[in-house]
Amino acid sequence: MAPNTTFTVNFNEKGITGTLASGMITVLGASNNVGVKMADGNTVELTAGESATANGKTYDKDANKAGKSGGAAWWAWAAIFGGAAVGVIWAATSGNGLQLGGTATVASPSR
């Protein structure tokens, strides 16, 4: 649950349901769908990774699920891998003074 969220949870033998009065809820892990009744009276079924807000909007954490395209998850991974690539290229091309080889003195107890 996001901060300032009001959510009433109901458990029974069929699964988990609840009423979302305000805020946002995300289903992190569930074997069955979680029924969430919104403030406007509509009910949505959320699976693991999906979120819903009290104003009736739902969000899918997995950008490629059920043929959906785009999404914040793709951009986060692109930023991580892009930043790593820039760091590797910068380290390889900058004159950082690192010298490999040369005349280093090796102190070994077995000599």
DRENPA-3360 file (N, C-alpha, C; in nm, 2 decimals, always signed):
BEGIN
1 = MAPNTTFT = +0.08/-0.12/+0.00/+0.00/+0.00/+0.00/+0.09/+0.12/+0.00 ~ +0.05/+0.22/-0.08/+0.12/+0.35/-0.08/+0.08/+0.43/+0.05 ~ +0.16/+0.53/+0.08/+0.13/+0.61/+0.20/-0.01/+0.68/+0.18 ~ -0.07/+0.70/+0.29/-0.21/+0.76/+0.30/-0.31/+0.68/+0.23 ~ -0.30/+0.54/+0.23/-0.40/+0.46/+0.16/-0.49/+0.40/+0.27 ~ -0.62/+0.39/+0.23/-0.72/+0.33/+0.32/-0.77/+0.21/+0.24 ~ -0.75/+0.09/+0.29/-0.79/-0.03/+0.22/-0.84/-0.13/+0.33 ~ -0.96/-0.18/+0.31/-1.02/-0.28/+0.40/-1.01/-0.41/+0.33;
9 = VNFNEKGI = -0.94/-0.51/+0.40/-0.91/-0.64/+0.35/-1.02/-0.74/+0.40 ~ -1.06/-0.83/+0.31/-1.15/-0.94/+0.34/-1.09/-1.07/+0.29 ~ -1.09/-1.17/+0.38/-1.04/-1.30/+0.35/-1.15/-1.40/+0.35 ~ -1.15/-1.50/+0.26/-1.24/-1.61/+0.27/-1.18/-1.73/+0.20 ~ -1.25/-1.84/+0.19/-1.19/-1.96/+0.13/-1.17/-1.94/-0.02 ~ -1.23/-1.85/-0.08/-1.22/-1.82/-0.23/-1.10/-1.73/-0.26 ~ -1.05/-1.66/-0.16/-0.94/-1.57/-0.19/-0.94/-1.44/-0.11 ~ -0.88/-1.34/-0.16/-0.87/-1.21/-0.10/-0.94/-1.10/-0.18;
17 = TGTLASGM = -1.02/-1.02/-0.11/-1.09/-0.91/-0.17/-1.07/-0.79/-0.08 ~ -1.11/-0.67/-0.12/-1.10/-0.56/-0.04/-1.16/-0.43/-0.10 ~ -1.17/-0.33/-0.02/-1.23/-0.20/-0.06/-1.13/-0.10/-0.05 ~ -1.10/-0.03/-0.16/-1.00/+0.08/-0.17/-1.07/+0.21/-0.16 ~ -1.06/+0.28/-0.05/-1.13/+0.40/-0.03/-1.04/+0.52/-0.08 ~ -0.91/+0.51/-0.05/-0.82/+0.62/-0.10/-0.68/+0.56/-0.12 ~ -0.60/+0.63/-0.20/-0.46/+0.59/-0.22/-0.44/+0.49/-0.33 ~ -0.34/+0.40/-0.31/-0.30/+0.31/-0.42/-0.25/+0.18/-0.35;
25 = ITVLGASN = -0.29/+0.06/-0.41/-0.25/-0.07/-0.37/-0.19/-0.14/-0.48 ~ -0.08/-0.22/-0.45/-0.01/-0.31/-0.55/-0.01/-0.45/-0.49 ~ -0.05/-0.54/-0.58/-0.05/-0.69/-0.54/+0.09/-0.73/-0.57 ~ +0.16/-0.78/-0.46/+0.30/-0.82/-0.48/+0.31/-0.97/-0.52 ~ +0.23/-1.05/-0.46/+0.23/-1.19/-0.49/+0.10/-1.25/-0.44 ~ +0.03/-1.32/-0.53/-0.09/-1.39/-0.50/-0.11/-1.50/-0.60 ~ -0.16/-1.62/-0.55/-0.19/-1.73/-0.64/-0.32/-1.71/-0.72 ~ -0.41/-1.63/-0.66/-0.53/-1.60/-0.73/-0.55/-1.45/-0.75;
33 = NVGVKMAD = -0.64/-1.41/-0.83/-0.66/-1.26/-0.85/-0.72/-1.21/-0.72 ~ -0.69/-1.08/-0.70/-0.74/-1.00/-0.58/-0.84/-0.91/-0.63 ~ -0.96/-0.92/-0.58/-1.07/-0.83/-0.62/-1.07/-0.71/-0.53 ~ -1.06/-0.59/-0.60/-1.05/-0.46/-0.53/-1.17/-0.38/-0.58 ~ -1.26/-0.34/-0.48/-1.37/-0.26/-0.50/-1.32/-0.11/-0.49 ~ -1.34/-0.03/-0.59/-1.30/+0.11/-0.59/-1.40/+0.20/-0.52 ~ -1.36/+0.32/-0.50/-1.44/+0.42/-0.43/-1.57/+0.45/-0.52 ~ -1.56/+0.44/-0.65/-1.67/+0.46/-0.74/-1.77/+0.34/-0.75;
41 = GNTVELTA = -1.74/+0.23/-0.68/-1.83/+0.12/-0.68/-1.79/+0.01/-0.78 ~ -1.70/+0.04/-0.87/-1.65/-0.06/-0.97/-1.55/-0.16/-0.90 ~ -1.54/-0.28/-0.95/-1.45/-0.38/-0.89/-1.35/-0.42/-1.00 ~ -1.23/-0.43/-0.97/-1.12/-0.48/-1.06/-1.06/-0.60/-1.00 ~ -1.01/-0.68/-1.09/-0.93/-0.80/-1.05/-0.79/-0.78/-1.08 ~ -0.70/-0.78/-0.97/-0.56/-0.76/-0.99/-0.48/-0.89/-0.98 ~ -0.38/-0.90/-1.06/-0.29/-1.02/-1.04/-0.16/-0.96/-0.99 ~ -0.06/-1.05/-0.96/+0.06/-1.01/-0.90/+0.13/-0.91/-1.00;
49 = GESATANG = +0.18/-0.80/-0.94/+0.25/-0.70/-1.02/+0.16/-0.59/-1.07 ~ +0.03/-0.60/-1.05/-0.06/-0.49/-1.09/-0.10/-0.40/-0.97 ~ -0.13/-0.28/-1.01/-0.17/-0.18/-0.90/-0.30/-0.12/-0.94 ~ -0.37/-0.06/-0.84/-0.49/+0.01/-0.86/-0.49/+0.14/-0.77 ~ -0.55/+0.24/-0.82/-0.57/+0.36/-0.74/-0.72/+0.38/-0.71 ~ -0.75/+0.46/-0.61/-0.89/+0.48/-0.57/-0.97/+0.55/-0.67 ~ -0.90/+0.62/-0.77/-0.98/+0.69/-0.87/-1.02/+0.59/-0.99 ~ -0.98/+0.47/-0.98/-1.02/+0.37/-1.08/-0.92/+0.33/-1.18;
57 = KTYDKDAN = -0.80/+0.39/-1.17/-0.70/+0.36/-1.27/-0.62/+0.23/-1.22 ~ -0.58/+0.15/-1.32/-0.50/+0.03/-1.29/-0.37/+0.04/-1.37 ~ -0.27/-0.01/-1.31/-0.13/-0.01/-1.37/-0.08/-0.15/-1.37 ~ -0.01/-0.19/-1.48/+0.05/-0.32/-1.49/+0.20/-0.30/-1.48 ~ +0.26/-0.37/-1.38/+0.41/-0.36/-1.36/+0.48/-0.42/-1.48 ~ +0.43/-0.53/-1.53/+0.50/-0.60/-1.64/+0.46/-0.54/-1.78 ~ +0.55/-0.47/-1.84/+0.51/-0.39/-1.96/+0.47/-0.48/-2.08 ~ +0.52/-0.61/-2.08/+0.49/-0.70/-2.20/+0.37/-0.79/-2.17;
65 = KAGKSGGA = +0.31/-0.78/-2.06/+0.20/-0.87/-2.02/+0.08/-0.85/-2.11 ~ +0.02/-0.96/-2.16/-0.10/-0.95/-2.23/-0.10/-0.86/-2.35 ~ +0.02/-0.85/-2.42/+0.03/-0.77/-2.54/+0.04/-0.62/-2.52 ~ +0.06/-0.58/-2.39/+0.07/-0.44/-2.37/+0.21/-0.39/-2.40 ~ +0.23/-0.27/-2.45/+0.36/-0.22/-2.48/+0.39/-0.10/-2.40 ~ +0.52/-0.07/-2.39/+0.56/+0.05/-2.32/+0.57/+0.02/-2.17 ~ +0.58/+0.12/-2.09/+0.57/+0.10/-1.94/+0.70/+0.14/-1.88 ~ +0.69/+0.17/-1.75/+0.81/+0.22/-1.67/+0.91/+0.12/-1.65;
73 = AWWAWAAI = +0.88/-0.01/-1.65/+0.98/-0.11/-1.62/+1.09/-0.11/-1.73 ~ +1.05/-0.10/-1.86/+1.14/-0.10/-1.97/+1.24/+0.02/-1.96 ~ +1.19/+0.14/-1.92/+1.27/+0.26/-1.91/+1.37/+0.24/-1.80 ~ +1.33/+0.18/-1.69/+1.42/+0.16/-1.58/+1.54/+0.08/-1.62 ~ +1.51/-0.03/-1.68/+1.62/-0.12/-1.73/+1.71/-0.06/-1.83 ~ +1.65/+0.02/-1.92/+1.73/+0.09/-2.02/+1.82/+0.19/-1.96 ~ +1.78/+0.26/-1.86/+1.86/+0.36/-1.79/+1.98/+0.29/-1.71 ~ +1.95/+0.17/-1.65/+2.05/+0.10/-1.58/+2.16/+0.05/-1.68;
81 = FGGAAVGV = +2.12/-0.02/-1.78/+2.22/-0.07/-1.88/+2.29/+0.04/-1.96 ~ +2.22/+0.15/-1.99/+2.28/+0.26/-2.06/+2.38/+0.33/-1.97 ~ +2.35/+0.35/-1.85/+2.45/+0.41/-1.75/+2.57/+0.32/-1.74 ~ +2.55/+0.19/-1.73/+2.67/+0.10/-1.72/+2.75/+0.10/-1.84 ~ +2.69/+0.11/-1.96/+2.77/+0.11/-2.09/+2.85/+0.24/-2.09 ~ +2.79/+0.35/-2.06/+2.86/+0.48/-2.06/+2.98/+0.48/-1.96 ~ +2.96/+0.42/-1.84/+3.07/+0.41/-1.75/+3.18/+0.32/-1.80 ~ +3.15/+0.21/-1.86/+3.26/+0.13/-1.92/+3.33/+0.20/-2.03;
89 = IWAATSGN = +3.26/+0.26/-2.12/+3.32/+0.34/-2.23/+3.41/+0.45/-2.18 ~ +3.36/+0.52/-2.08/+3.44/+0.63/-2.02/+3.57/+0.58/-1.96 ~ +3.56/+0.47/-1.88/+3.67/+0.42/-1.81/+3.78/+0.37/-1.91 ~ +3.73/+0.31/-2.02/+3.82/+0.26/-2.12/+3.89/+0.37/-2.21 ~ +3.83/+0.48/-2.22/+3.88/+0.58/-2.31/+3.95/+0.70/-2.24 ~ +3.92/+0.71/-2.11/+3.98/+0.83/-2.04/+4.12/+0.80/-2.00 ~ +4.20/+0.90/-1.99/+4.34/+0.89/-1.95/+4.35/+0.88/-1.79 ~ +4.31/+0.77/-1.74/+4.30/+0.76/-1.59/+4.43/+0.73/-1.52;
97 = GLQLGGTA = +4.54/+0.72/-1.60/+4.67/+0.70/-1.54/+4.70/+0.55/-1.50 ~ +4.61/+0.46/-1.53/+4.63/+0.32/-1.50/+4.73/+0.26/-1.59 ~ +4.83/+0.20/-1.53/+4.94/+0.14/-1.62/+4.94/-0.01/-1.59 ~ +4.93/-0.09/-1.69/+4.94/-0.23/-1.67/+5.08/-0.28/-1.72 ~ +5.13/-0.37/-1.65/+5.27/-0.42/-1.68/+5.37/-0.33/-1.62 ~ +5.49/-0.33/-1.67/+5.60/-0.24/-1.62/+5.69/-0.31/-1.52 ~ +5.75/-0.24/-1.44/+5.85/-0.29/-1.34/+5.80/-0.28/-1.20 ~ +5.71/-0.37/-1.16/+5.66/-0.38/-1.03/+5.75/-0.47/-0.94;
105 = TVASPSR = +5.77/-0.44/-0.82/+5.84/-0.52/-0.73/+5.74/-0.62/-0.66 ~ +5.77/-0.75/-0.67/+5.68/-0.85/-0.61/+5.75/-0.90/-0.48 ~ +5.68/-0.89/-0.37/+5.73/-0.95/-0.24/+5.66/-1.08/-0.22 ~ +5.74/-1.19/-0.22/+5.67/-1.32/-0.20/+5.75/-1.40/-0.09 ~ +5.67/-1.46/+0.00/+5.74/-1.53/+0.11/+5.80/-1.66/+0.07 ~ +5.77/-1.71/-0.05/+5.81/-1.84/-0.09/+5.94/-1.83/-0.18 ~ +6.00/-1.72/-0.20/+6.12/-1.70/-0.28/+6.24/-1.74/-0.21;
% end
